[in-house]
Amino acid sequence: MAEFNLESLPLNDRPTYDLLTKAKTVAVFQLESRGMQGMLKDAKPDRFEDIIALVALYRPGPMDLIPDFCKRKHGERFDYPDPRTEGILSETYGIMVYQEQVMQMAQVVGGYSLGGADLLRRAMGKKKPEEMAEHRLIFREGAAKNGLLAEKADEIFDLMEKFAGYGFNKSHAAAYALLAYQTAYLKAHHPAAFIAANMSLAMDDTDKIKVLVEDALEICKLTLLPPDINQSDYRFTPVGEPPSVSKKPVTQIRYGLGAVRGAGQNAIEAIVEERKKRPFTDLFDFCQRIDRRLANRRTIEALIRAGAFDCFGVDRAVLLASVSLAMEAAEQAEAAANQNSLFGGEDSDLVAPPEYVKVPPWSEKQKLIEEKAALGLYLSGHMFNAYASEARHFARTRLAVLEPSREPKWIAGIIAGMRPQMTQRGRIVIVTLDDGSATLDVTVFGELYESYRSLFKEDEFLAVQGKVSEDRFTGGMRVTADNVLDIAGVRMRLGKALQMVLPAKSTPASIADVLSAHRSEEGLPVVVQCALSGCECALRFGDDWRVAPTDALKQVLVEKLGATDVRVEYGA
């Protein structure tokens, strides 16, 4: 395969224009903002000249002309200021976009020389009345020689003056457009390598990484492989053979260890260098072989939380609890090796690796919380997954497919972030919800926030009732909260009963012992499915035994009573 050269890319590549017209432009130079994406969807560029014009138009001032540009491109009729200007303005559909067009208009219509046209452009940019008055007379005289009446000449001059105030230098716009096209080409034809490179550039910017991860999974349909102490490099890397070796497309990206919070570059590069000798076999082998001056306890714990040691098949909670032991064992092994070297001992005399510390495994929720602390995002799953099936009973629409509604509706998600703001109406808090399909900013006014402050915790479930409307600034949806509930509040307000299946060994005393700490007059009645004397039956506890249906209660029912199918019954 010939050496890849950006400068030799064809400027009429169909997959590249398909990517642009569909606005799949995250990480594409100059074209990744929401506004740019909306403009691309409307304009549907199909030639390089369109990209140049759009780059020049997307600025304060000429931005107002974008709708006209798009409509004219797609067939709306328009007239040129003068028939002689068609050759100048045809590529921008009769709209003056570039400074060069203003200068050419002065030459063709007003009879200016090239130098005089440049002086006119400068005068229009400075907006000095006395200079403009002089040039207006010069333009009239030149236009008269070309058969134009003074009134028509003034009309064209006024139009030129208006556009000259914000006309963009075409050569600059073309340079930006070329970079935009080249990055779009790379994304269209080599998405894994392109996204991996951008992720590597953004390793210190969690918000940017989140956007790129979403784009990789949802838009580019790539697979993101988790960080792996035996597979990952410092940077994000495409997994597969390069185009020079294989025509098979690369569709996987391996997460870079450098994006793990608390893992420094020197430490990771030392780990990767040691791994070249042979793969690490377990945590104890890892701690024994690495340079512990570079990869300290903090680094190892961060890598464990990120899932980089999952390849050893040991729960992350166990790994984390065993770090101190592993590092002590490594120091003992090093001391023993030095002693054997000094006194001529055998390798068999070295200290044998200890056993992992035995601790309960993390719950899925705890695992994801720790993972997010290390990576800044959920990677192996999503916190909302634990509530997704239950949420369908009251929040029937996922955030990705929300539409404006006249009536308040319930939505739900995990709190991904909160930021306070001051407005003319007072203090508000913007709460970002994430349900795994999309994120959504919810406006919560100060009074409501203060009344339910305890519910607003990052990584916790929140249900919001409010009207959905279009956000003209972002192009997405927005919700203003009228009411908020945590998961227990939703269950108590909208649920009918807490149901569970208990094993036959359960006794009334053991059940009462667990439920007593969670009793609540405002809670849900309890219904137990169990087998007694070989018969299956349903027992409904009295109203004195109503309980608050929290996640903590569900967990203790499983752990202490062996309950299965613990769920809230909702109405139709």
C-alpha positions in Angstrom: 0.0 0.0 0.0 1.3 3.5 -0.9 2.3 5.8 1.9 -0.7 7.8 3.3 -0.5 11.5 2.4 -3.2 13.9 3.6 -2.3 16.4 0.8 -3.2 13.8 -1.9 -6.7 13.1 -0.6 -9.5 13.4 -3.2 -11.8 16.4 -2.4 -14.9 14.6 -3.8 -14.9 11.6 -1.5 -18.5 10.4 -1.0 -18.2 8.8 2.4 -16.7 12.0 3.7 -19.6 14.1 2.5 -22.0 11.5 3.8 -20.4 11.9 7.3 -20.7 15.7 7.0 -24.3 15.8 5.8 -25.3 13.5 8.7 -23.3 15.8 11.0 -21.3 13.0 12.5 -18.6 15.5 13.2 -17.5 15.0 16.9 -13.7 15.7 16.8 -13.8 17.0 13.2 -11.9 20.3 13.1 -14.1 23.4 13.1 -17.3 21.4 12.7 -18.0 19.7 16.0 -20.1 22.3 17.8 -23.9 21.7 18.0 -24.5 24.9 15.9 -22.1 23.6 13.2 -23.8 20.2 13.2 -27.2 21.8 12.8 -25.8 23.9 9.9 -24.3 20.8 8.2 -27.6 19.0 8.4 -29.4 21.9 6.8 -26.8 22.7 4.1 -25.9 19.1 3.2 -22.5 20.0 1.7 -21.6 18.0 -1.4 -18.6 19.9 -2.7 -15.5 21.4 -1.1 -16.6 25.0 -1.9 -19.6 24.5 0.3 -17.3 23.7 3.3 -15.3 26.8 2.7 -18.4 28.9 2.6 -19.9 27.3 5.7 -16.7 27.8 7.7 -16.7 31.5 6.7 -20.4 32.0 7.5 -20.4 30.5 10.9 -19.4 33.7 12.7 -21.3 36.6 14.3 -22.8 38.7 11.6 -22.9 36.4 8.5 -24.4 33.6 10.6 -27.8 35.2 9.8 -27.3 34.4 6.2 -26.9 30.6 6.8 -30.6 29.8 6.3 -30.6 31.7 2.9 -27.5 29.9 1.9 -29.0 26.5 2.7 -32.3 27.3 0.9 -30.6 28.6 -2.2 -28.3 25.6 -2.3 -31.3 23.4 -2.4 -33.2 25.1 -5.1 -34.7 28.4 -3.9 -34.6 31.0 -6.7 -32.5 34.1 -6.2 -31.3 37.1 -8.2 -27.8 38.4 -8.5 -27.2 42.1 -7.7 -26.1 42.6 -11.3 -25.8 40.0 -14.1 -22.0 40.7 -14.2 -21.7 39.4 -10.7 -22.8 35.9 -11.4 -19.3 34.6 -12.0 -18.3 36.1 -8.7 -21.2 35.0 -6.5 -22.3 31.7 -8.1 -20.3 29.5 -5.8 -22.0 31.1 -2.8 -25.5 31.2 -4.3 -25.6 35.0 -4.7 -24.4 35.7 -1.2 -21.3 37.8 -0.5 -19.2 35.7 1.9 -15.6 36.6 1.3 -13.6 39.8 1.2 -12.3 38.8 -2.2 -15.8 38.8 -3.6 -16.3 42.4 -2.4 -13.1 43.4 -4.2 -14.1 41.6 -7.4 -17.5 43.3 -7.3 -15.7 46.7 -7.1 -13.6 45.8 -10.1 -16.4 44.4 -12.3 -19.2 46.8 -11.4 -17.4 49.9 -10.2 -14.4 49.8 -12.5 -11.8 49.7 -9.7 -8.3 48.5 -10.2 -7.1 45.6 -8.0 -5.2 48.0 -5.8 -8.2 50.4 -5.6 -10.5 47.5 -4.7 -8.2 46.6 -1.8 -8.3 50.2 -0.6 -12.1 50.1 -0.8 -12.2 46.9 1.2 -10.0 48.5 3.9 -12.2 51.6 4.0 -15.3 49.6 4.4 -13.7 47.7 7.2 -12.8 50.9 9.0 -16.2 52.5 8.4 -14.9 56.0 8.2 -17.7 58.2 6.8 -15.5 60.7 4.9 -13.6 57.8 3.1 -16.8 56.0 2.4 -18.3 59.1 0.8 -15.3 59.5 -1.5 -15.5 55.8 -2.5 -19.2 56.0 -3.2 -18.6 58.7 -5.7 -15.8 56.8 -7.3 -18.0 53.7 -7.5 -20.9 55.6 -9.0 -18.7 57.0 -11.7 -17.3 53.5 -12.5 -20.7 51.9 -12.5 -22.1 54.7 -14.8 -19.4 53.8 -17.4 -20.8 50.2 -17.1 -24.3 51.4 -17.8 -25.7 51.5 -14.3 -27.9 54.3 -12.9 -26.7 56.1 -9.7 -29.6 54.5 -7.7 -28.6 51.0 -8.7 -25.0 51.7 -8.1 -25.8 53.0 -4.6 -27.9 49.8 -4.0 -24.9 47.6 -4.9 -22.5 49.8 -2.9 -24.7 49.6 0.2 -24.8 45.8 -0.2 -21.0 45.6 -0.5 -20.5 47.9 2.5 -22.8 45.7 4.6 -20.9 42.4 3.7 -17.5 44.0 3.8 -17.9 44.6 7.5 -17.7 40.9 8.3 -16.5 39.3 5.1 -13.9 36.5 5.7 -10.7 36.1 3.9 -11.3 33.2 1.5 -7.8 31.9 1.8 -8.1 31.6 5.5 -11.5 29.9 5.2 -10.1 27.5 2.6 -7.3 26.5 4.9 -9.7 25.9 7.8 -12.0 24.0 5.4 -9.2 21.8 4.1 -8.3 20.8 7.7 -12.0 20.1 8.4 -12.3 18.0 5.3 -9.1 16.0 6.0 -10.2 15.2 9.6 -13.6 14.3 8.3 -12.0 12.0 5.8 -9.9 10.3 8.5 -13.0 9.7 10.6 -15.0 8.4 7.7 -12.3 5.9 6.5 -10.3 5.1 9.7 -12.7 5.7 12.6 -10.9 3.6 15.2 -7.5 5.1 14.6 -9.0 8.6 14.5 -11.1 8.3 17.7 -8.2 6.6 19.5 -5.9 9.4 18.6 -8.4 12.0 19.8 -9.0 10.1 23.0 -5.2 10.1 23.6 -5.1 13.8 23.1 -7.9 14.3 25.6 -6.8 12.0 28.4 -6.7 14.7 31.0 -10.2 16.0 29.9 -12.9 13.6 31.3 -15.7 15.6 29.7 -14.1 15.3 26.3 -13.4 11.6 26.8 -17.1 11.1 27.6 -18.2 12.7 24.4 -15.7 10.7 22.4 -16.7 7.4 24.1 -20.4 8.1 23.3 -19.5 9.0 19.7 -17.3 5.9 19.3 -20.1 3.5 20.6 -23.2 5.2 19.2 -22.1 6.9 16.0 -19.1 5.1 14.8 -20.3 1.7 16.0 -16.9 0.8 17.5 -16.2 -1.4 20.4 -14.3 0.1 23.4 -12.3 -2.6 25.1 -11.6 -1.9 28.9 -8.2 -1.0 30.3 -6.2 -4.2 30.7 -2.8 -4.4 32.5 -1.7 -7.0 30.0 -3.1 -5.4 26.8 -3.3 -1.6 27.2 -0.7 0.9 26.4 -0.3 4.4 27.8 -2.5 5.8 25.1 -5.7 4.6 23.5 -4.9 2.2 20.6 -6.9 0.8 17.7 -6.9 -3.0 17.9 -6.4 -4.8 14.6 -4.1 -4.9 11.6 -3.4 -1.6 9.9 -4.8 -0.9 6.4 -1.3 -1.6 4.9 -1.6 -5.2 6.1 -5.3 -6.1 6.0 -8.4 -4.7 4.3 -10.5 -5.8 7.2 -11.8 -2.7 9.0 -10.6 -2.0 12.5 -13.6 -1.7 14.8 -12.0 -1.9 18.3 -10.2 0.6 20.6 -8.3 -0.5 23.7 -8.7 1.9 26.6 -5.4 3.7 27.5 -4.0 3.3 31.0 -2.9 6.9 30.8 -6.6 7.9 31.1 -6.8 6.3 34.5 -6.9 9.1 37.2 -3.8 8.8 39.4 -1.8 6.8 36.9 1.2 8.9 35.8 2.9 8.5 32.5 6.2 7.4 33.9 4.6 4.7 35.9 2.5 3.4 33.0 5.4 3.4 30.6 7.5 1.4 33.1 4.7 -1.1 33.5 4.4 -1.5 29.7 8.1 -2.0 29.4 8.2 -4.7 32.1 5.2 -6.4 30.4 7.2 -6.9 27.2 9.2 -9.5 29.0 6.1 -11.6 29.8 2.5 -11.0 30.8 1.7 -10.4 34.4 0.0 -13.4 36.0 -1.6 -11.9 39.1 -1.5 -9.0 41.5 1.4 -10.5 43.4 3.5 -11.1 40.3 2.7 -7.5 39.2 3.8 -5.9 42.5 7.0 -8.0 42.5 8.1 -7.1 39.0 7.3 -3.4 38.7 9.3 -0.4 39.9 7.4 0.5 43.0 9.1 3.8 43.2 7.2 4.8 40.0 4.0 2.7 40.3 3.1 3.2 44.0 0.1 2.1 46.0 -2.1 4.9 44.7 -1.4 4.0 41.1 -2.1 0.3 41.6 -5.4 1.1 43.5 -6.5 3.4 40.7 -5.8 0.7 38.1 -7.8 -1.8 40.1 -10.8 0.5 40.4 -10.6 1.1 36.6 -10.8 -2.6 35.9 -7.3 -3.0 34.6 -6.7 -6.1 36.7 -9.9 -7.8 35.8 -7.9 -10.1 33.5 -6.8 -12.0 36.6 -10.3 -13.2 37.2 -10.4 -11.8 40.8 -13.1 -9.4 42.1 -12.0 -5.8 42.4 -12.8 -5.6 46.0 -10.5 -8.5 46.7 -7.7 -7.0 44.6 -8.0 -3.7 46.4 -8.0 -5.3 49.8 -4.9 -7.2 48.8 -2.7 -4.4 47.6 -0.9 -3.9 50.9 -0.3 -7.6 51.3 1.0 -7.8 47.7 3.4 -4.9 48.1 4.7 -6.3 51.4 5.1 -9.7 49.7 7.0 -8.1 46.9 9.4 -6.4 49.3 9.9 -9.7 51.2 10.6 -11.5 47.9 13.1 -8.8 46.8 14.8 -9.0 50.2 14.9 -12.8 50.0 16.3 -12.7 46.4 19.0 -10.3 47.5 19.9 -12.6 50.4 20.0 -15.7 48.2 22.2 -13.8 45.7 24.5 -12.8 48.5 24.8 -16.3 50.1 24.2 -18.5 47.1 20.7 -19.8 47.9 18.4 -21.4 45.4 15.3 -19.8 43.7 13.2 -22.3 45.5 14.0 -20.6 48.8 12.2 -17.5 47.7 9.1 -16.4 49.6 5.9 -18.0 48.1 3.1 -15.6 47.1 0.4 -15.3 49.7 -3.3 -15.8 49.2 -5.7 -12.9 48.3 -7.4 -11.2 51.3 -11.0 -12.6 51.6 -13.6 -9.8 51.5 -17.1 -9.6 50.1 -17.3 -8.7 46.4 -18.5 -5.2 45.5 -22.1 -4.8 44.5 -22.6 -3.7 40.9 -23.4 -0.2 42.1 -20.2 0.0 44.2 -18.1 -1.3 41.3 -19.4 1.4 39.0 -18.9 4.1 41.6 -15.3 3.1 42.0 -14.9 2.7 38.3 -16.2 6.2 37.7 -13.8 7.6 40.4 -10.9 6.1 38.4 -12.0 6.8 34.8 -14.5 9.7 35.2 -17.2 7.6 33.5 -19.0 4.3 33.7 -17.3 1.8 31.3 -18.3 -1.8 32.2 -21.9 -1.0 32.7 -24.2 1.8 33.7 -25.7 2.7 37.1 -29.1 3.2 35.6 -29.3 -0.5 34.4 -30.3 -1.6 37.9 -33.4 0.6 37.6 -34.1 0.5 33.9 -36.9 -2.2 33.9 -38.5 -0.7 37.0 -38.4 2.9 35.6 -40.4 1.8 32.6 -43.5 1.7 34.9 -43.4 5.5 35.5 -40.7 7.0 33.2 -41.8 5.4 30.0 -39.6 7.4 27.6 -35.8 7.2 27.5 -33.9 10.5 27.5 -32.6 9.9 24.0 -36.0 9.9 22.4 -37.7 12.6 24.5 -40.1 15.0 22.7 -41.7 18.2 23.8 -44.8 17.8 25.9 -47.6 20.1 27.0 -48.3 18.1 30.1 -45.7 17.3 32.8 -44.2 13.9 32.5 -41.9 11.7 34.5 -38.3 11.1 33.4 -35.5 9.3 35.3 -31.8 8.9 35.3 -28.6 8.9 37.4 -27.3 12.3 38.5 -24.2 12.7 36.5 -23.4 16.3 37.7 -24.8 19.5 39.2 -23.9 23.1 38.7 -25.5 26.1 40.4 -26.3 29.3 38.5 -27.7 32.7 39.3 -30.4 34.0 37.0 -32.8 37.0 37.0 -35.4 34.7 38.6 -32.9 33.7 41.4 -30.7 30.7 42.1 -31.1 27.6 40.1 -29.3 24.3 39.9 -28.7 22.5 36.5 -28.9 18.8 37.2 -27.5 16.5 34.5 -29.4 13.2 34.3 -28.0 10.2 32.5 -30.0 7.0 31.7 -27.5 5.3 29.5 -29.2 6.4 26.3 -28.4 10.1 26.6 -27.9 12.9 29.1 -30.3 15.7 29.8 -30.0 19.0 31.7 -32.8 19.6 34.2 -33.4 23.1 35.6 -34.3 22.9 39.3 -35.3 26.2 41.0 -33.7 27.1 44.3 -36.8 26.6 46.4 -37.4 23.1 45.1 -33.7 22.2 45.4 -33.6 23.4 49.1 -36.7 21.4 49.9 -35.2 18.2 48.6 -31.5 18.9 48.9 -30.9 15.4 50.4 -32.0 13.8 47.1 -29.4 15.6 45.0 -26.4 13.3 45.2 -24.1 12.4 42.3 -24.4 8.8 41.1 -27.8 8.4 42.7 -31.1 7.8 41.0 -33.5 10.7 40.5 -37.0 10.9 39.0 -38.2 14.3 37.8 -41.6 15.4 36.9 -41.8 18.4 34.5 -42.6 19.7 31.1 -40.3 18.9 28.2 -39.4 21.6 25.7 -36.9 22.3 23.0 -33.7 23.9 23.9 -33.0 26.4 21.1 -29.4 26.9 22.2 -28.3 23.3 22.2 -30.8 21.9 19.8 -31.8 19.2 22.3 -34.5 18.9 25.0 -34.7 20.6 28.4 -36.9 20.0 31.4 -37.9 22.3 34.2 -38.5 20.3 37.4 -41.9 20.6 39.1 -41.3 17.6 41.4 -38.4 15.3 42.3 -38.2 11.9 44.0 -35.5 9.4 44.8 -36.1 5.7 44.1 -37.7 5.0 47.5 -40.0 8.0 47.0 -41.1 6.8 43.6 -41.8 3.4 45.0 -43.9 4.7 47.9 -45.8 7.2 45.7 -46.4 5.1 42.6 -46.0 1.5 43.9 -48.7 -0.8 45.2 -46.7 -3.4 47.2 -43.2 -4.8 47.9 -43.1 -8.4 46.7 -40.5 -11.1 47.2 -40.0 -14.8 47.2 -38.6 -16.4 50.4 -37.1 -19.8 50.9 -39.1 -22.4 53.0 -36.6 -22.1 55.8 -37.7 -18.5 56.5 -39.5 -18.0 59.8 -41.9 -15.2 60.8 -39.4 -14.1 63.4 -36.5 -13.8 61.0 -38.7 -11.9 58.5 -39.9 -9.5 61.2 -36.4 -9.0 62.4 -35.3 -7.7 59.0 -38.4 -5.7 58.3 -38.7 -4.0 61.6 -35.8 -1.5 61.0 -37.5 -0.4 57.7 -41.1 0.1 58.9 -42.8 3.3 57.7 -46.4 4.4 57.9 -46.1 5.9 54.5 -44.4 2.8 53.1 -45.7 -0.1 51.0 -47.4 -3.2 52.2 -45.3 -6.4 52.0 -46.4 -9.5 50.1 -44.3 -12.7 50.5 -44.4 -15.7 48.2 -43.2 -18.8 50.0 -43.7 -22.6 50.3 -45.2 -23.9 53.5 -45.9 -27.6 54.1 -45.3 -28.3 50.4 -47.8 -25.6 49.3 -47.0 -22.3 47.7 -48.8 -19.4 49.1 -48.8 -15.6 49.2 -48.8 -13.9 52.6 -49.7 -10.2 52.8 -48.5 -8.5 55.9 -50.8 -6.1 57.8 -50.6 -2.3 57.5 -48.5 -2.2 60.7 -45.7 -3.8 58.7 -45.6 -1.3 55.8 -41.9 -0.6 54.9 -39.9 2.0 53.1 -38.8 0.2 49.9 -35.2 1.4 49.7 -32.4 -0.3 47.9 -30.8 -1.0 51.3 -33.9 -3.0 52.3 -33.8 -5.0 49.1 -30.2 -5.8 49.6 -30.6 -7.0 53.2 -33.6 -9.1 52.2 -31.4 -10.9 49.7 -28.3 -11.2 52.0 -30.1 -12.2 55.3 -33.2 -14.0 54.2 -32.1 -15.4 50.8 -35.0 -13.5 49.1 -35.4 -13.7 45.4 -37.4 -11.6 42.9 -37.6 -8.7 45.3 -39.5 -6.1 43.4 -42.1 -3.3 43.6 -45.5 -4.0 42.1 -46.8 -1.0 40.1 -50.2 -0.3 38.8 -51.0 -0.6 35.1 
